[in-house]
């Protein structure tokens, strides 16, 4: 007798995903179906307003963090300054922007030959009023300057070169018209072409915690030589030093490092 198929032609085989009536699906079947559901159908979409608030919150955090970082850099590391006069030509031109290291003098020492920015010791500068740009413009300018996004105006700051340190004897002029420091004449390679080291004679000893400063454009610089009757006697308190200028950053065509001309003072002895 021929073997017969145990299934009739009306029967069909049930696959693993076909549940018979009254039969609970296995755990494997439930897991397989859950995995086949698209991710976007598993959870409701975030409301459009929620996405907007999240983006706004992230933007505010980024902007505030950038402003705080800029303020910290300006306060403790570097700060930009604008050059308004010709007193430091040819080294610095009117309109130059320079970066000033705030590590001087608190962390790093001041040296002869450094170009330093300092607060007016008193009476060196005429009264200064910043240009009026209206309430909004003034507020934006002041805020941007405070956090370091704009260079500091020079209404209360000056920039000169350090020629005498505390205890130094600075005098002019020797037989060749040169400035001498502690009895040694120096050849100042940085002064403006056509300038002479000083058109007037002087001799002074720099007090403790003070600096004697001069502009590179000697005939157009109201520096220590001409402020002897002002507070401090023409000297700059080291505590008034904001920092030393180390690079010109604007205009881009004039970008250059401001190196200390240490060879000029190499033979000068300590006082």
C-alpha positions as CSV (number, residue, x, y, z in Angstrom):
1,X,0.0,0.0,0.0
2,X,1.3,3.4,-0.9
3,X,2.2,5.8,1.8
4,X,-0.3,8.6,2.3
5,X,0.5,12.3,3.3
6,X,-0.7,12.9,6.9
7,X,-1.9,16.4,5.9
8,X,-4.9,16.8,3.7
9,X,-4.9,19.2,0.8
10,X,-6.9,21.8,2.8
11,X,-4.3,22.0,5.6
12,X,-1.3,24.4,5.5
13,X,1.8,24.7,7.6
14,X,1.9,27.4,10.3
15,X,5.0,29.5,10.4
16,X,6.6,30.7,13.6
17,X,4.8,34.0,13.3
18,X,1.3,32.6,12.9
19,X,-0.6,32.3,16.2
20,X,-3.2,29.6,16.4
21,X,-6.4,30.7,18.1
22,X,-6.1,30.6,21.8
23,X,-2.4,30.1,21.7
24,X,-0.1,32.8,23.3
25,X,2.9,33.9,21.2
26,X,6.3,33.0,22.6
27,X,8.7,35.6,24.0
28,X,10.9,35.2,20.9
29,X,7.9,36.1,18.7
30,X,7.1,39.2,20.7
31,X,10.7,40.4,20.6
32,X,10.9,39.9,16.9
33,X,7.7,41.9,16.2
34,X,9.0,44.8,18.5
35,X,12.2,45.0,16.6
36,X,10.3,45.2,13.3
37,X,8.5,48.4,14.4
38,X,10.1,51.6,12.9
39,X,11.9,53.8,15.5
40,X,9.8,56.8,14.6
41,X,6.7,54.9,15.3
42,X,7.9,53.8,18.7
43,X,7.9,57.2,20.3
44,X,5.9,60.4,19.5
45,X,7.8,63.1,17.6
46,X,9.2,66.0,19.7
47,X,6.9,69.1,19.4
48,X,8.3,71.8,17.1
49,X,8.2,74.3,19.9
50,X,10.4,72.1,22.1
51,X,13.1,71.8,19.4
52,X,13.1,75.6,19.0
53,X,13.5,76.2,22.8
54,X,16.3,73.6,22.9
55,X,18.2,75.3,20.1
56,X,17.8,78.7,21.7
57,X,19.0,77.4,25.0
58,X,22.1,75.8,23.4
59,X,22.8,79.0,21.4
60,X,22.6,81.2,24.6
61,X,25.0,78.8,26.4
62,X,27.5,78.9,23.6
63,X,27.4,82.7,23.3
64,X,27.7,83.3,27.1
65,X,30.5,80.8,27.3
66,X,32.4,82.6,24.5
67,X,32.0,86.0,26.1
68,X,33.2,84.7,29.5
69,X,36.2,83.1,27.8
70,X,37.0,86.3,26.0
71,X,36.8,88.3,29.2
72,X,39.0,85.8,31.0
73,X,41.6,86.0,28.2
74,X,41.5,89.8,28.2
75,X,41.8,90.0,32.0
76,X,44.5,87.5,32.6
77,X,46.3,86.7,29.3
78,X,46.2,89.2,26.4
79,X,44.4,92.4,25.6
80,X,44.1,94.4,22.4
81,X,45.0,98.1,22.3
82,X,44.6,100.8,19.6
83,X,47.5,103.2,18.8
84,X,46.2,106.8,18.5
85,X,49.3,108.8,18.1
86,X,52.7,109.0,16.4
87,X,54.9,108.9,19.6
88,X,56.1,105.3,18.9
89,X,56.8,105.6,15.1
90,X,58.4,103.9,13.3
91,X,57.8,100.9,15.5
92,X,54.0,101.6,15.8
93,X,51.9,103.6,13.4
94,X,48.7,105.5,14.0
95,X,45.8,103.0,13.8
96,X,47.8,99.9,14.6
97,X,46.2,97.3,16.9
98,X,48.6,95.6,19.2
99,X,48.2,92.6,21.5
100,X,49.5,93.1,25.0
101,X,50.5,90.3,27.4
102,X,48.8,90.7,30.7
103,X,51.4,88.3,32.3
104,X,53.7,91.4,32.6
105,X,54.5,92.5,35.3
106,X,52.7,90.1,37.7
107,X,54.0,86.8,36.3
108,X,56.8,87.9,33.9
109,X,59.3,90.7,34.6
110,X,59.6,94.0,32.8
111,X,62.9,94.5,31.0
112,X,64.8,97.4,29.4
113,X,63.6,97.7,25.8
114,X,60.1,96.4,26.4
115,X,57.2,98.3,24.8
116,X,54.7,98.7,27.6
117,X,51.2,99.9,28.0
118,X,50.5,101.7,31.3
119,X,47.8,103.7,33.0
120,X,48.4,107.4,33.1
121,X,50.4,108.2,36.3
122,X,48.6,111.5,36.4
123,X,48.4,114.5,34.0
124,X,50.3,112.9,31.2
125,X,47.2,112.8,29.0
126,X,44.6,115.6,28.4
127,X,41.1,114.9,29.5
128,X,39.5,112.3,27.2
129,X,35.9,111.8,26.1
130,X,35.0,108.8,24.0
131,X,33.1,109.6,20.8
132,X,29.3,109.6,21.5
133,X,27.6,106.9,19.4
134,X,24.2,107.3,21.2
135,X,22.9,105.2,24.1
136,X,22.8,101.9,22.2
137,X,26.1,102.4,20.4
138,X,27.9,103.5,23.6
139,X,26.5,100.5,25.5
140,X,27.5,98.0,22.7
141,X,31.0,99.6,22.5
142,X,31.5,99.5,26.2
143,X,30.3,95.9,26.6
144,X,32.4,94.7,23.6
145,X,35.5,96.4,25.0
146,X,34.8,95.0,28.5
147,X,34.8,91.4,27.3
148,X,37.7,92.0,24.9
149,X,35.9,91.9,21.5
150,X,37.0,95.4,20.8
151,X,40.5,96.9,21.5
152,X,40.8,99.1,24.6
153,X,40.8,102.8,23.7
154,X,43.8,104.8,25.0
155,X,41.8,107.4,26.9
156,X,43.7,106.6,30.1
157,X,46.6,104.5,28.7
158,X,49.9,105.3,27.1
159,X,52.4,103.1,25.3
160,X,56.2,103.8,25.5
161,X,59.5,101.9,25.6
162,X,61.2,101.1,28.9
163,X,64.7,102.7,29.0
164,X,65.4,102.8,32.7
165,X,64.6,100.2,35.4
166,X,64.5,100.9,39.2
167,X,67.9,102.1,40.4
168,X,69.2,102.9,36.9
169,X,70.8,106.2,36.1
170,X,69.5,107.5,32.8
171,X,71.1,110.6,31.2
172,X,71.6,112.4,27.9
173,X,73.6,113.3,26.1
174,X,77.2,112.0,25.6
175,X,79.6,113.6,23.1
176,X,77.8,111.7,20.3
177,X,74.3,112.7,21.4
178,X,73.4,109.3,22.8
179,X,71.4,108.3,25.9
180,X,73.4,106.5,28.6
181,X,72.2,104.0,31.1
182,X,74.4,103.4,34.2
183,X,77.2,105.2,32.5
184,X,77.1,103.1,29.3
185,X,76.0,104.9,26.0
186,X,73.4,102.9,24.0
187,X,72.9,102.8,20.3
188,X,69.1,102.9,20.0
189,X,68.3,101.1,16.8
190,X,64.6,101.5,17.3
191,X,64.2,105.3,17.3
192,X,62.4,106.9,14.3
193,X,64.5,107.8,11.3
194,X,65.5,111.5,11.5
195,X,65.0,111.6,15.3
196,X,67.8,112.2,17.8
197,X,67.9,110.4,21.2
198,X,66.9,113.6,23.0
199,X,66.9,117.3,22.0
200,X,67.2,118.2,25.7
201,X,69.7,117.2,28.3
202,X,68.7,115.3,31.4
203,X,70.1,113.1,34.2
204,X,68.0,111.2,36.6
205,X,68.0,108.1,38.9
206,X,64.9,105.9,38.6
207,X,63.3,105.4,42.1
208,X,62.3,102.0,43.4
209,X,59.3,100.4,41.8
210,X,59.3,102.9,39.0
211,X,60.2,102.9,35.3
212,X,61.7,105.6,33.0
213,X,60.0,105.5,29.6
214,X,60.5,107.2,26.3
215,X,58.8,107.1,22.9
216,X,60.6,105.9,19.8
217,X,59.6,109.1,17.9
218,X,61.6,111.2,20.4
219,X,60.7,114.7,19.0
220,X,57.0,113.8,19.2
221,X,56.7,112.0,22.5
222,X,55.6,113.5,25.8
223,X,57.3,110.9,28.0
224,X,59.3,110.7,31.2
225,X,61.5,113.6,30.1
226,X,58.6,116.1,30.0
227,X,56.5,115.0,33.0
228,X,58.8,115.6,35.9
229,X,56.4,118.1,37.4
230,X,53.5,115.6,37.4
231,X,52.6,112.9,39.9
232,X,55.4,110.4,40.1
233,X,58.0,112.9,38.9
234,X,57.8,111.7,35.3
235,X,58.3,108.0,36.3
236,X,55.8,105.2,35.8
237,X,54.9,103.0,38.8
238,X,55.4,99.4,37.8
239,X,51.9,98.7,39.3
240,X,50.5,101.0,36.5
241,X,51.9,98.7,33.8
242,X,49.0,96.8,32.0
243,X,51.4,94.6,30.0
244,X,54.0,94.6,27.2
245,X,53.1,94.8,23.5
246,X,54.4,91.7,21.7
247,X,52.7,91.7,18.3
248,X,51.0,94.0,15.8
249,X,47.8,92.3,14.6
250,X,46.2,95.0,12.5
251,X,46.5,96.0,9.7
252,X,47.2,92.5,8.5
253,X,49.8,93.7,6.0
254,X,51.9,95.0,9.0
255,X,51.4,92.0,11.3
256,X,54.7,91.4,13.0
257,X,56.2,90.4,16.4
258,X,57.6,93.2,18.6
259,X,60.9,91.8,19.8
260,X,62.9,93.2,22.7
261,X,66.1,94.8,21.3
262,X,68.1,93.2,24.1
263,X,71.4,93.8,22.2
264,X,70.9,97.5,22.7
265,X,71.2,97.1,26.5
266,X,73.5,94.1,26.5
267,X,76.5,96.1,27.9
268,X,74.5,98.0,30.5
269,X,75.5,96.9,34.1
270,X,73.1,96.5,36.9
271,X,72.9,99.6,39.2
